[in-house]
Amino acid sequence: MSISVGDRAPDFTLPGTNDSTYSLGDFSGRPLVLIFYPGDDTPVCTRQLNSYNDGLDQFAELDAQIVAISAQGVSSHDTFSDKHGFGFPLLADVDKEVAGRYGTLGPIGFPRRSVFIIDADGIVRYAHRAIAGLTFRPVKELVAELRKLS
């Protein structure tokens, strides 16, 4: 299954950092930048999430929330988040069920670096799935897409 721009975002409920459980509905009423990343403490993922963390003020100006999802467990996410001081939650999709619903798994089940922007009504307004995963969408691109929602 793969979702596209204009589709309703698939719901999810996952455990995450800060001893919390997060659902898509927790973010209704505001834009959500939903990031799927391959792994904690890997070079590209670390650069990606740090760049988004550095840009949190730009996202906050647009009332957008960032949430990042990968297949590692909560303890790995807690360590990764604490090490870098992320100001957004990391969610554990250990069985890759949510990644599958969003169409972010490659042919052999390896997660592809992907970003979705979901509007305040739960509709996907931006979708990017990387082929190789060696690069990531820059903050300025995501902020420009969020501005289109206003």
C-alpha atoms as a printed R data frame, in Angstrom:
    type eleno elety resid chain resno      x      y      z
1   ATOM     1    CA   MET     A     1  0.000  0.000  0.000
2   ATOM     2    CA   SER     A     2  1.223  3.483 -0.771
3   ATOM     3    CA   ILE     A     3 -0.419  6.791  0.006
4   ATOM     4    CA   SER     A     4 -0.291  9.866 -2.189
5   ATOM     5    CA   VAL     A     5 -0.879 13.585 -1.918
6   ATOM     6    CA   GLY     A     6 -4.576 14.165 -1.356
7   ATOM     7    CA   ASP     A     7 -5.105 10.907  0.566
8   ATOM     8    CA   ARG     A     8 -6.170 10.772  4.183
9   ATOM     9    CA   ALA     A     9 -3.125  9.984  6.308
10  ATOM    10    CA   PRO     A    10 -3.254  6.496  7.831
11  ATOM    11    CA   ASP     A    11 -3.802  6.557 11.572
12  ATOM    12    CA   PHE     A    12 -1.182  5.168 13.925
13  ATOM    13    CA   THR     A    13 -0.494  4.719 17.613
14  ATOM    14    CA   LEU     A    14  3.128  4.083 18.602
15  ATOM    15    CA   PRO     A    15  5.286  4.270 21.713
16  ATOM    16    CA   GLY     A    16  7.887  6.998 21.713
17  ATOM    17    CA   THR     A    17 10.343  9.076 23.624
18  ATOM    18    CA   ASN     A    18  9.430 10.751 26.913
19  ATOM    19    CA   ASP     A    19  7.592  7.593 28.076
20  ATOM    20    CA   SER     A    20  4.647  8.556 25.878
21  ATOM    21    CA   THR     A    21  2.403  6.995 23.279
22  ATOM    22    CA   TYR     A    22  1.592  9.061 20.206
23  ATOM    23    CA   SER     A    23 -1.276  8.850 17.704
24  ATOM    24    CA   LEU     A    24 -1.907 10.741 14.501
25  ATOM    25    CA   GLY     A    25 -4.994 12.251 16.133
26  ATOM    26    CA   ASP     A    26 -2.821 13.877 18.807
27  ATOM    27    CA   PHE     A    27 -1.691 16.338 16.154
28  ATOM    28    CA   SER     A    28 -5.034 17.114 14.482
29  ATOM    29    CA   GLY     A    29 -5.757 20.784 14.051
30  ATOM    30    CA   ARG     A    30 -2.169 21.622 13.099
31  ATOM    31    CA   PRO     A    31  0.252 20.594 10.356
32  ATOM    32    CA   LEU     A    32  2.417 17.542 10.970
33  ATOM    33    CA   VAL     A    33  5.803 16.820  9.395
34  ATOM    34    CA   LEU     A    34  6.036 13.036  9.589
35  ATOM    35    CA   ILE     A    35  9.546 11.696  9.021
36  ATOM    36    CA   PHE     A    36 10.453  8.056  8.432
37  ATOM    37    CA   TYR     A    37 14.176  7.457  8.893
38  ATOM    38    CA   PRO     A    38 16.227  4.239  8.643
39  ATOM    39    CA   GLY     A    39 18.077  4.218 11.946
40  ATOM    40    CA   ASP     A    40 19.223  5.897 15.143
41  ATOM    41    CA   ASP     A    41 22.794  7.178 15.258
42  ATOM    42    CA   THR     A    42 23.533  6.512 11.600
43  ATOM    43    CA   PRO     A    43 25.417  9.306  9.813
44  ATOM    44    CA   VAL     A    44 22.732 10.560  7.409
45  ATOM    45    CA   CYS     A    45 19.864 10.125  9.882
46  ATOM    46    CA   THR     A    46 21.815 12.022 12.535
47  ATOM    47    CA   ARG     A    47 22.482 14.917 10.120
48  ATOM    48    CA   GLN     A    48 18.851 14.884  8.988
49  ATOM    49    CA   LEU     A    49 17.260 14.973 12.423
50  ATOM    50    CA   ASN     A    50 19.792 17.512 13.710
51  ATOM    51    CA   SER     A    51 18.986 19.803 10.763
52  ATOM    52    CA   TYR     A    52 15.262 19.584 11.563
53  ATOM    53    CA   ASN     A    53 15.996 20.184 15.231
54  ATOM    54    CA   ASP     A    54 18.065 23.255 14.306
55  ATOM    55    CA   GLY     A    55 15.095 24.488 12.249
56  ATOM    56    CA   LEU     A    56 12.465 23.978 14.963
57  ATOM    57    CA   ASP     A    57 11.795 27.719 15.219
58  ATOM    58    CA   GLN     A    58 10.878 27.848 11.529
59  ATOM    59    CA   PHE     A    59  8.460 24.941 11.958
60  ATOM    60    CA   ALA     A    60  7.026 26.455 15.145
61  ATOM    61    CA   GLU     A    61  6.313 29.747 13.340
62  ATOM    62    CA   LEU     A    62  3.960 27.738 11.108
63  ATOM    63    CA   ASP     A    63  2.500 25.812 14.084
64  ATOM    64    CA   ALA     A    64  3.888 22.585 12.603
65  ATOM    65    CA   GLN     A    65  4.855 19.579 14.712
66  ATOM    66    CA   ILE     A    66  7.673 17.221 13.718
67  ATOM    67    CA   VAL     A    67  7.479 13.509 14.514
68  ATOM    68    CA   ALA     A    68 10.133 11.002 13.450
69  ATOM    69    CA   ILE     A    69  9.533  7.248 13.123
70  ATOM    70    CA   SER     A    70 11.938  4.338 12.728
71  ATOM    71    CA   ALA     A    71 12.051  0.639 13.534
72  ATOM    72    CA   GLN     A    72 14.354  0.861 16.569
73  ATOM    73    CA   GLY     A    73 12.875  0.471 20.022
74  ATOM    74    CA   VAL     A    74 12.089  3.231 22.487
75  ATOM    75    CA   SER     A    75 15.289  2.735 24.512
76  ATOM    76    CA   SER     A    76 17.381  3.307 21.369
77  ATOM    77    CA   HIS     A    77 15.287  6.393 20.553
78  ATOM    78    CA   ASP     A    78 15.671  7.749 24.093
79  ATOM    79    CA   THR     A    79 19.459  7.398 23.902
80  ATOM    80    CA   PHE     A    80 19.607  8.970 20.423
81  ATOM    81    CA   SER     A    81 17.272 11.833 21.377
82  ATOM    82    CA   ASP     A    82 19.050 12.553 24.667
83  ATOM    83    CA   LYS     A    83 22.440 12.562 22.933
84  ATOM    84    CA   HIS     A    84 21.330 15.197 20.405
85  ATOM    85    CA   GLY     A    85 18.657 17.076 22.383
86  ATOM    86    CA   PHE     A    86 15.856 16.610 19.865
87  ATOM    87    CA   GLY     A    87 12.847 18.822 20.529
88  ATOM    88    CA   PHE     A    88 10.409 16.429 18.858
89  ATOM    89    CA   PRO     A    89  9.358 12.853 19.595
90  ATOM    90    CA   LEU     A    90 10.898  9.735 18.062
91  ATOM    91    CA   LEU     A    91  8.411  6.873 17.661
92  ATOM    92    CA   ALA     A    92  9.168  3.152 17.621
93  ATOM    93    CA   ASP     A    93  7.623  1.237 14.708
94  ATOM    94    CA   VAL     A    94  9.412 -2.007 15.579
95  ATOM    95    CA   ASP     A    95  7.253 -4.245 13.380
96  ATOM    96    CA   LYS     A    96  7.318 -1.649 10.532
97  ATOM    97    CA   GLU     A    97  3.524 -1.733 10.330
98  ATOM    98    CA   VAL     A    98  3.139  2.046 10.119
99  ATOM    99    CA   ALA     A    99  6.017  2.308  7.628
100 ATOM   100    CA   GLY     A   100  4.166 -0.237  5.501
101 ATOM   101    CA   ARG     A   101  0.923  1.752  5.655
102 ATOM   102    CA   TYR     A   102  2.754  4.835  4.432
103 ATOM   103    CA   GLY     A   103  4.530  2.924  1.659
104 ATOM   104    CA   THR     A   104  8.022  3.649  2.943
105 ATOM   105    CA   LEU     A   105  9.457  0.130  2.860
106 ATOM   106    CA   GLY     A   106 11.775 -0.847  0.033
107 ATOM   107    CA   PRO     A   107 11.552 -4.125 -1.906
108 ATOM   108    CA   ILE     A   108 13.262 -6.196  0.806
109 ATOM   109    CA   GLY     A   109 11.575 -4.440  3.731
110 ATOM   110    CA   PHE     A   110 14.317 -1.913  4.397
111 ATOM   111    CA   PRO     A   111 12.901  1.460  5.441
112 ATOM   112    CA   ARG     A   112 13.306  4.301  2.942
113 ATOM   113    CA   ARG     A   113 13.964  7.819  4.166
114 ATOM   114    CA   SER     A   114 10.611  9.551  3.651
115 ATOM   115    CA   VAL     A   115  8.804 12.735  4.636
116 ATOM   116    CA   PHE     A   116  5.096 13.514  4.627
117 ATOM   117    CA   ILE     A   117  3.371 16.770  5.436
118 ATOM   118    CA   ILE     A   118 -0.123 16.239  6.767
119 ATOM   119    CA   ASP     A   119 -2.457 19.204  7.053
120 ATOM   120    CA   ALA     A   120 -4.608 20.120 10.050
121 ATOM   121    CA   ASP     A   121 -7.449 17.981  8.676
122 ATOM   122    CA   GLY     A   122 -5.341 14.817  8.297
123 ATOM   123    CA   ILE     A   123 -4.812 15.022  4.518
124 ATOM   124    CA   VAL     A   124 -1.388 14.332  2.997
125 ATOM   125    CA   ARG     A   125 -0.215 17.504  1.240
126 ATOM   126    CA   TYR     A   126  3.407 16.501  0.527
127 ATOM   127    CA   ALA     A   127  5.069 13.115  0.129
128 ATOM   128    CA   HIS     A   128  8.691 12.310 -0.624
129 ATOM   129    CA   ARG     A   129 10.181  8.820 -0.547
130 ATOM   130    CA   ALA     A   130 13.917  8.626 -1.191
131 ATOM   131    CA   ILE     A   131 15.254  5.968 -3.519
132 ATOM   132    CA   ALA     A   132 18.767  5.669 -2.083
133 ATOM   133    CA   GLY     A   133 18.384  7.465  1.233
134 ATOM   134    CA   LEU     A   134 21.758  9.195  1.105
135 ATOM   135    CA   THR     A   135 20.188 12.650  1.158
136 ATOM   136    CA   PHE     A   136 17.219 14.193  2.905
137 ATOM   137    CA   ARG     A   137 14.742 16.990  2.304
138 ATOM   138    CA   PRO     A   138 16.120 20.313  3.607
139 ATOM   139    CA   VAL     A   139 14.304 22.436  6.159
140 ATOM   140    CA   LYS     A   140 13.749 25.251  3.625
141 ATOM   141    CA   GLU     A   141 11.887 22.873  1.283
142 ATOM   142    CA   LEU     A   142  9.619 21.576  4.046
143 ATOM   143    CA   VAL     A   143  8.947 25.090  5.355
144 ATOM   144    CA   ALA     A   144  8.047 26.229  1.815
145 ATOM   145    CA   GLU     A   145  5.570 23.332  1.550
146 ATOM   146    CA   LEU     A   146  4.076 24.195  4.945
147 ATOM   147    CA   ARG     A   147  3.604 27.811  3.879
148 ATOM   148    CA   LYS     A   148  1.433 26.576  0.995
149 ATOM   149    CA   LEU     A   149 -1.049 25.277  3.587
150 ATOM   150    CA   SER     A   150 -1.774 28.771  4.912
